[in-house]
Amino acid sequence: MATTRTDTARNEVPDAPKNPKKIARQRRKDSLKRIWKQYRQSWMGMAGLGILMFFVVIAFFAPVLANKCDLSPICHADNPSLSPPSGRFWFGTDVQGRSVLSLTIWGSRVSLIVGLAATLITVVIGASIGLVAGYYGGWRETGLMRLTDWFLVIPFLPLAIVLSVILTPSLYTVIFVIGITSWPSTARVIRAQVLTLKTRGYVERSRALGSGDYHLVTRHILPNVGPLIFANTVLIVAIAILTETTLSFLGLGPDPTVNISWGTILEQAFGQGAAFSGYWWWIIPPGVAIVLLVLSFTMIGYALDDILNPKLRGR
């Protein structure tokens, strides 16, 4: 009888606790699955994702879809100048006889690279300032927020134009200029969220148990503010692409002989009077591409914002 009770007690011993890292990893997987399930229910988000994937495929397979030699007027000196769309040139040609289709395909690469790289700089600066200002407060918050207000007060586009004129025009200059002038809104959004998170009960309990600032920020604050950073990042890409287009249209973008972008195509077209001479095929393809790509990021950003933003989650 005693032996039976001992065996029963042994069988009722609970299993050893699972590895905390495995538990955290499983929770992240479940969270990603839940977000993806909610995202698929948004027609706007899925439409934006489809458009974005279309341009990503075009940019990735640009060497296959269009010969890079088509970007040089020397390679095809016999091409007709300002030829309208035809069976040979689907999107027509520009004043130098280059295929507008090839220009548009290769321009997608530069526009995406500038948008993503500039957004990375913006998010790193904005998120860092927002985290430090929101978590530490005091003189750090005062100084960083005054710096943020200074960037917000100065008109964004004129500041970008001035920096582009001072620095040497190149692809890296455009990325740098857009990155260091677009972060203030991100910093304010992240700071506001951190201010609410640092007073939560689980953060206070962890601090009472002796957790340091690094542990609190990396384990409790940053994981909870991460989804908001991601949603904000997608929206910033659209702004970065529009800014690059504007700078290139004003002649302050990357060197068109080295890196062709949709903005430089429009700048060259308007410089040759295409808008007033009826050469619509030189303007419409890059213009429509800009609108669709910016629209795709905006649609994805708003869809993610509805899912990840705590203020909109219950709407």
PEKA-V950115 format. One record per residue. N is the residue number from 1. PHI is phi in whole degrees, 0 to 359 (none if undefined). OMEGA is omega in whole degrees, -180 to 180 (NA if undefined). Layout:
<<N:PHI:OMEGA> <N:PHI:OMEGA>>
This chain:
<<1:none:179> <2:296:179> <3:295:180> <4:295:179> <5:296:180> <6:296:179> <7:296:180> <8:295:179> <9:297:179> <10:296:-179> <11:292:-178> <12:272:179> <13:294:-178> <14:295:179> <15:295:178> <16:296:-179> <17:299:-180> <18:289:177> <19:297:-179> <20:303:179> <21:294:178> <22:293:178> <23:297:179> <24:296:179> <25:296:179> <26:293:178> <27:296:178> <28:296:178> <29:298:179> <30:297:179> <31:295:179> <32:295:178> <33:296:180> <34:295:179> <35:296:-180> <36:296:178> <37:297:178> <38:291:-179> <39:294:-179> <40:296:179> <41:280:179> <42:266:180> <43:294:180> <44:294:179> <45:295:-180> <46:291:176> <47:296:177> <48:297:179> <49:295:178> <50:296:178> <51:297:-180> <52:297:179> <53:298:178> <54:300:-179> <55:288:178> <56:296:178> <57:297:179> <58:298:-179> <59:294:-178> <60:290:-178> <61:260:179> <62:303:179> <63:297:179> <64:276:-176> <65:283:-177> <66:213:178> <67:289:-179> <68:295:178> <69:296:179> <70:295:180> <71:282:-179> <72:256:178> <73:291:-179> <74:288:-177> <75:292:-178> <76:229:-178> <77:292:-178> <78:271:179> <79:293:178> <80:291:180> <81:274:177> <82:55:178> <83:279:179> <84:290:-180> <85:305:-179> <86:209:179> <87:294:178> <88:278:179> <89:241:-173> <90:297:180> <91:253:-180> <92:79:179> <93:232:178> <94:265:-175> <95:292:178> <96:263:179> <97:82:179> <98:276:179> <99:291:179> <100:293:177> <101:297:179> <102:296:178> <103:299:-179> <104:293:180> <105:296:-179> <106:288:177> <107:294:179> <108:297:180> <109:296:-177> <110:296:-179> <111:298:179> <112:290:180> <113:297:180> <114:297:-179> <115:300:-177> <116:286:-178> <117:293:178> <118:295:178> <119:295:178> <120:299:178> <121:297:-179> <122:300:-177> <123:291:180> <124:297:-179> <125:292:-177> <126:295:-179> <127:293:180> <128:297:180> <129:295:179> <130:296:179> <131:294:-178> <132:296:-178> <133:294:-178> <134:287:-175> <135:278:-175> <136:276:-179> <137:65:176> <138:63:-177> <139:293:177> <140:296:180> <141:296:-180> <142:299:-179> <143:295:-178> <144:291:180> <145:288:175> <146:293:176> <147:296:178> <148:296:178> <149:298:179> <150:297:178> <151:291:179> <152:288:-179> <153:290:180> <154:290:178> <155:304:-172> <156:296:-175> <157:294:177> <158:302:178> <159:296:178> <160:296:179> <161:295:180> <162:298:180> <163:295:179> <164:293:179> <165:287:-178> <166:292:-177> <167:275:180> <168:289:-179> <169:298:177> <170:194:178> <171:296:-179> <172:291:178> <173:295:179> <174:299:179> <175:298:-179> <176:296:-178> <177:296:-180> <178:294:-177> <179:295:-175> <180:274:178> <181:248:-174> <182:246:-172> <183:275:-173> <184:304:-179> <185:296:177> <186:296:-180> <187:299:-178> <188:291:179> <189:295:-179> <190:293:179> <191:300:-179> <192:298:180> <193:288:179> <194:294:179> <195:300:178> <196:280:-176> <197:286:-173> <198:290:178> <199:258:179> <200:291:-176> <201:298:-177> <202:292:177> <203:288:179> <204:295:179> <205:295:179> <206:295:178> <207:292:179> <208:294:178> <209:279:175> <210:103:180> <211:291:179> <212:276:-179> <213:298:-179> <214:299:180> <215:295:-179> <216:296:-177> <217:289:-175> <218:283:-175> <219:261:-174> <220:239:-175> <221:281:-175> <222:298:178> <223:300:-179> <224:277:178> <225:266:-179> <226:303:179> <227:302:178> <228:293:177> <229:297:-179> <230:295:179> <231:297:179> <232:292:-180> <233:298:-178> <234:299:179> <235:291:-179> <236:292:180> <237:302:179> <238:299:179> <239:295:-180> <240:296:179> <241:294:178> <242:296:179> <243:294:178> <244:298:178> <245:297:-180> <246:295:179> <247:297:179> <248:293:179> <249:296:178> <250:274:179> <251:83:-178> <252:248:-179> <253:271:179> <254:295:-179> <255:298:-177> <256:295:177> <257:284:-179> <258:250:-178> <259:231:178> <260:271:177> <261:231:180> <262:296:178> <263:295:179> <264:291:176> <265:298:179> <266:294:179> <267:297:178> <268:292:-180> <269:294:180> <270:290:177> <271:295:178> <272:265:178> <273:72:-178> <274:297:-178> <275:292:-176> <276:255:-178> <277:252:177> <278:87:179> <279:271:-174> <280:296:-177> <281:292:179> <282:277:-175> <283:254:-172> <284:296:-177> <285:303:179> <286:293:179> <287:296:178> <288:295:179> <289:298:178> <290:298:-178> <291:298:-177> <292:292:-179> <293:293:177> <294:296:179> <295:297:-179> <296:296:178> <297:295:179> <298:295:179> <299:295:178> <300:296:-179> <301:298:180> <302:292:178> <303:295:178> <304:292:-180> <305:297:178> <306:296:-177> <307:272:-169> <308:262:-178> <309:284:-178> <310:301:-178> <311:287:-178> <312:253:-172> <313:297:-178> <314:264:-175> <315:286:NA>>
